[in-house]
Amino acid sequence: MYLEKVVATGSSDLPTAHTYLPNTVIKKSLKKAQKESRDLNSGDVEELAKQTNLSTEDVEMWVTHLHFVKKRRQAAATRKQKSARQKSNDKVATTGNEFGRSLYVWWSRVL
């Protein structure tokens, strides 16, 4: 009977509850802690465990996982900037009439 009412009217009398995946909840709290320039302490981990219905060990696992993902992305961005800088330097070196310099750049890449 109640289900038919909900289907017919499109609304329910029950309060709506939003559920989020554990990684999004933990990621948001990590960003908040980062903005405050602090690390998550044991109290924060316990609070996250209550919010996500996970054990504290699982929350700590998620925190370390997301921390390492962030580190890897930062390292990849740094490598990308470095290679872009190197490519632009190589392009400048090979555009002029400096054949010896362009040959040197090419040979250093071969080695």
N, C-alpha and C positions, 0 to 999 in steps of 0.2 A: 504494500500500500504506500509506504513512504517513498520507495524507489520509483513507483509510478508517478508520484507527485513531483519528485525531483526531475524526472525525465520530461514530464508534461510542462512544467513551469520553467525549467532550466535553472532553478535556484534551490538552495537547501537552507534549512534553519541551523545547520551545524556550522560552527566557526571554521573558516578555512585555515588550514595549517600548511605552511610551506616547508618542504623538506629539501635540504641541499645535500649534495654528496660530501663525504668527509674531506676529500682533498680540497674542495672549494672553501669549506669552513676553515680548515687549517691554513690554506693559502691566504685568506683574508686576514686572519689573526697574525700571520707572519708579516704581511705587508704593514699592518697597523703597528706591530712592534718595531719594524724597521723604520717607519716614519718617526717613531719616538726614540729611535736609535738605542734600542735595547734588545736583549735576547729573551726568548721565552724561558720562564723559570718553571719550577715544578708545579706551582699553583696554577699557572696558565695551562700547563699540560693536563692537569687534572680537570680543569674547567672544560677544556676542549674534549676530553674523554667523555665527560657528561653530555656535552652538546651533540657529539657524534655517535654516542652509544658504542664506543670502542674502548678497549683496554688502554691503559697508559702506555704499555709497550708498543701497541699498534700506533698510537698517536706519535710517540717518539720516532718510530720507524718512518711515518709519513713526514715528520718535520725534517729528519735527516735526508730523506729522499728529495723533498722539495728544495732543500738547501743545496744539494749536489746538482740538481737540475739547473738551478740558478747559476751556480758556479760554471757549469759547462757552457751554458748559453753566453755568459760573459766572456769566457775564453774564446768561444767561437766568434763572437763579435770583434774581439781584439785581433784574432787571426785574420778575419776578413778585412779589417781596416789596414792591417800591416800589408797584406797582399795587394790591396787596392793602391796603397802608397807606393809599393814597389813597382806595380805595373805602370803607374803614372810616371815614376822616375825613369823606367825603361823606355817609355814612349818619348819622353823629352830627350833622352840620350840618343835615340835612333832617328829623330826627325831632322837633325842637322846634317852637315857634311862631314861629320866626325865618323868616318868609317871605322877607324881603329877603336874608338870608344864603343860603337855598336857591336863590333866583333868581340871585344872584351866582355860586354854584357852577355852576349850569346854564349861565349865560351864558358863563362862562370856558371851559367845555368846548366850546361852540359856536364860539368864536373860535379 
